[in-house]
């Protein structure tokens, strides 16, 4: 997003309609990856995740994050669903221990990948 001249968020209702249409046309999806920029900055993330989690056609909801934005309380509750998996990238340039601590405390499934920046 930092490279866009005029960054914007996708319209929540349009996004939900598109996801509902997609779910009507398929038998199942093994994993839906919710991408950003940083997904936890999207103001309606909780609603989008709830839609995906509610569908029996979606097996896993994957969310890649850099671990710098601790989600709001409503999103943290949704992240506790067993379908959700966080993929945290640790580039070693910021302290993400607080983020990881919150995920552990809340029982949110996550993995951390340490990536060295040369």
C-alpha positions as CSV (number, residue, x, y, z in Angstrom):
1,X,0.0,0.0,0.0
2,X,2.9,2.4,0.7
3,X,3.6,2.5,-3.1
4,X,0.1,3.6,-4.1
5,X,-0.4,7.3,-4.8
6,X,-3.9,7.1,-3.4
7,X,-4.2,3.9,-1.2
8,X,-7.8,2.8,-0.4
9,X,-9.6,0.0,1.3
10,X,-11.9,-2.3,-0.7
11,X,-15.6,-1.6,-0.2
12,X,-16.8,-4.0,2.5
13,X,-20.2,-4.8,0.9
14,X,-18.7,-5.3,-2.5
15,X,-16.0,-7.6,-1.1
16,X,-18.7,-9.6,0.8
17,X,-20.9,-9.9,-2.3
18,X,-17.9,-11.2,-4.3
19,X,-16.9,-13.7,-1.7
20,X,-20.5,-15.0,-1.4
21,X,-20.7,-15.4,-5.2
22,X,-17.4,-17.3,-5.2
23,X,-18.6,-19.6,-2.5
24,X,-21.8,-20.4,-4.4
25,X,-19.8,-21.5,-7.4
26,X,-17.3,-23.9,-5.8
27,X,-17.4,-27.2,-3.9
28,X,-14.6,-26.2,-1.4
29,X,-11.5,-24.1,-0.9
30,X,-8.6,-25.6,1.0
31,X,-7.2,-22.3,2.1
32,X,-8.3,-18.7,1.7
33,X,-5.4,-16.3,2.3
34,X,-6.5,-12.8,3.4
35,X,-3.8,-10.4,2.2
36,X,-3.2,-6.7,2.7
37,X,-0.8,-4.6,2.9
38,X,-1.2,-5.5,6.6
39,X,-4.6,-7.3,6.9
40,X,-5.1,-6.0,10.5
41,X,-5.4,-2.5,9.2
42,X,-8.6,-3.3,7.3
43,X,-11.4,-1.8,9.2
44,X,-13.9,-4.6,8.4
45,X,-11.6,-7.5,8.7
46,X,-13.7,-9.2,11.4
47,X,-16.8,-9.2,9.2
48,X,-14.9,-10.7,6.3
49,X,-13.3,-13.4,8.5
50,X,-16.7,-14.3,10.0
51,X,-18.1,-14.8,6.5
52,X,-15.3,-17.1,5.5
53,X,-15.3,-19.0,8.7
54,X,-19.1,-19.6,8.5
55,X,-18.8,-21.3,5.2
56,X,-18.4,-25.1,5.4
57,X,-16.7,-24.8,2.0
58,X,-13.7,-23.0,3.4
59,X,-11.3,-25.3,5.3
60,X,-8.6,-22.8,6.4
61,X,-8.4,-19.1,6.6
62,X,-4.7,-18.0,6.4
63,X,-3.6,-14.5,7.3
64,X,0.0,-13.4,6.7
65,X,1.1,-10.5,8.9
66,X,4.3,-8.8,9.9
67,X,3.1,-8.8,13.5
68,X,3.3,-5.0,14.0
69,X,-0.5,-4.3,14.4
70,X,-2.2,-6.0,17.3
71,X,-5.8,-6.6,16.1
72,X,-8.8,-5.0,17.8
73,X,-10.8,-7.0,20.3
74,X,-13.5,-8.1,17.9
75,X,-11.0,-9.4,15.5
76,X,-9.0,-11.2,18.2
77,X,-12.2,-13.1,19.1
78,X,-12.7,-14.2,15.5
79,X,-9.0,-15.2,15.2
80,X,-9.6,-17.8,17.9
81,X,-11.6,-19.9,15.5
82,X,-9.9,-23.2,14.7
83,X,-10.1,-22.5,11.0
84,X,-7.8,-19.5,11.3
85,X,-4.0,-19.7,10.9
86,X,-1.7,-16.7,11.3
87,X,1.6,-16.7,9.4
88,X,3.8,-14.2,11.1
89,X,6.9,-12.9,9.3
90,X,9.7,-11.8,11.6
91,X,12.2,-9.7,9.6
92,X,14.2,-8.9,12.8
93,X,13.8,-5.1,12.4
94,X,10.9,-4.7,14.9
95,X,10.0,-6.3,18.2
96,X,7.0,-8.5,17.6
97,X,7.2,-10.3,20.9
98,X,4.1,-8.4,22.2
99,X,2.1,-9.5,19.2
100,X,3.2,-13.1,19.6
101,X,2.4,-12.9,23.3
102,X,-1.2,-11.8,22.6
103,X,-1.7,-14.6,20.1
104,X,-0.4,-17.2,22.6
105,X,-2.5,-15.8,25.4
106,X,-5.6,-15.9,23.2
107,X,-4.9,-19.4,21.9
108,X,-4.7,-18.2,18.3
109,X,-3.0,-20.6,16.0
110,X,0.1,-19.1,14.5
111,X,3.5,-19.8,13.1
112,X,6.6,-17.5,12.9
113,X,9.0,-17.4,10.0
114,X,12.2,-15.6,10.7
115,X,13.5,-13.9,7.5
116,X,16.9,-12.2,7.5
117,X,17.1,-9.0,5.5
118,X,20.6,-8.7,4.0
